[in-house]
Amino acid sequence: MTRERVNPDQAWIAEVRSLWAQGDLVEPPTWVRERAKRLFRTLPGPAGQSTALLSRLRATLLFDSRRQGLGAPYGVRSGAVSGGTRPGPWQLLYRGGDVDVDLLVRPNQDGHTSNVRGQALSLVGASLGTGVVEATPADAPRPLHGDPQEPVRSEVEPSGEFALPNMERGTYDMLLRLGSHEIELSGVEL
């Protein structure tokens, strides 16, 4: 007696066919069908290919100019200011898939807020298009009932540039929505 290996996909298909033949399948509610349609919608891509409507990636911190060695040069990229006691600007570089997000954080004179300028750049040269960036305090308590705190929003220009003025000092979770890309930057310290 020989045993044949059954492909799990074929077994599943055979089971579905059996149920279909028995008539035991029930029509799903309208809200389930509508949700499924929204989840599986696609956009036409290059040369007639279809691409998923949305892809979300969590970006990784690649560079923080505040964590450079003592021999680093002065200037914006080093995060040091010559002869001053107030902290100077610093740069953060994140990578999410084939997109780099470069942030330049400039503390304001009040010592409590910073202006953030950023740019999202494709590593493969593809246009990311316009979009929006949202920043939500990561350490803020989330309400049990009702809406969570509104994020700070800014438009992302076709060049990938954006600005978030007067951000309170703290840790933020940022989300860039760029066409079919969503890129998460978690735990951004400002």
N, C-alpha and C positions, 0 to 999 in steps of 0.2 A: 504494500500500500504506500503510495507516495503522497506527500502533502504539498499542496500548491500554496504559495504565498499569495495572500489576497491584498491587493493595493487598498489602503484605507479609503482613498477617494472613490474607488469603484464600489466598495462596500457601502459607503454612504449614499452614492447615487442609486444603487440597487434598493436600499432601504426607502429612499424617497419615492422611487418608482412604485414600490410595493404599497406604500401609504397612499399614493395618488390613485392607484388602481382600486384600493379599498374605499376610497372616498372619505377618509377620516380627516382630511385637511380642512381647516376652517379659515375663512377669509379674515385677514387681519383688519382691525379697526382703521378708519380713515386717517386718524392722526399718526398711526404707525407707518402707513404707506407714505404719507407726506413727509415725515421725518426721514425715512429711508431715501426718498427722492432727493431731499436737500443734502443728505450726507454723500450721495454718490454722483451728484452733478459734476460735470467736467467742463472745462473750457477748451476750445480748439487751440492747439499749439502750432508750432512751426510745421509746415509741410503736411497739414491735415492730421497730425498726431494729436491725441488728446492727453492733457496733463491733469493731474489732480487739482482740484479747486484751491486747495490750501495745503501748505506744508509748514509745520512749526518746528523750529530748531532751538535748542538751548545753547547759547553762545558760551564760550570758554574765555576767561581772562588770559590773554597772552602777554600783556605788558602793562606795568604800572610804574610810571616814572618816579613815584615816591619811594620805590623799593630798590633803586639803583645803589651801587657802591659809592663810597665817599669820594672817589676820584672822578666822578661824573662832571662834565662841563656845566657851566651856568647857562641858564636860558629856559625857554618854555619847555623844551623836551626833557630837561633834567629835573624840572619841578623845583628848582632852587632860584632864589632871588638874591642877588649880590647885595650884601650889607643891610638887609631888612629883617625885621622880626616877624612881620606878618607873613603867613604862608603864601607862597607864590602859586601860580597855576601848575597843574599837573595833567598828564596825558594817560588815558586808559585805552587799551586796544583789545577788542573782543573778536572772536571768530565763531561764526555759526554756519557750518556747512561751507558753502563757497562764497560767503559774504563776511567782510570785515567791517566792524563798527568802531570808528575812532572817535573818542570823546576828549574834549579839552575842557577842563574844569577851572574856572577863574573865580576865586573867592572874592566877594564884595568887601568893601571897606567896613561894613557893619559887623563883620566877623561871624554872622549867623547865616548868611545866604551865599549862594554861588550862582554864576551864570554858566550854563553848559552849552557848548557848541559841539555838534557832532556831524559825522558823515558816514553813510553806509556805502560801501564799495563792493562791487562784484569782483571776485578773483578771476572769473572766466571772461570778463569783459562784457557780460550781458547787462542790458539796461534793467534796473530794478523798478523804474517808474516812480510815480509819486506815491505818497502814503501818509501815514500818521505815526507818531511816536507817543507813547503814554508812559508816565512815570508815577508809580504808586509807592508810598512809604512802606517798606518791607516790615518795619518794626512797629507799625501802628496797629493797635488792637482792632480786630474786625468785629463788627456788631453781630450779635446772635440773630437779630431780627432787623429787617429793613435793608436798605442799600448800603454797600460798603462805601468808603470814602472815594469821592470822585478823583480820578487820576489827573495829573497835569498833562495837558495835551499840546502837541505842536505839529504843524504840517511838515512833511518831508518833501523837499523840492525835487524836481526831476534829476538834479545833480546828486541827490542823496543827502543833501545838507539839511540840518534842522537846528533849532535853538530852543533851550528851556531856560528862560530868565528867572532869576530870583528864587532858586530852589533852596528850601530850608536845609540846613545841615542835617545829615542822617543817612540811612541806608535805604536804597530804592530798588524796586523791581521794575525794569523797563521792558516794554514790548513795542517792537517796530513792526508795523503792518505795511508791507511793500508789495503790492500786487498779490501774487500767489504765495509770497513768503511771509511768515511770521517768525521773528527772531526775538527770543527772550534773553535779557541780560539780568541775571539774578544777583542780588546782594551788591549793587553798585554803591560804593561809599563816597558820599559827597561831603 
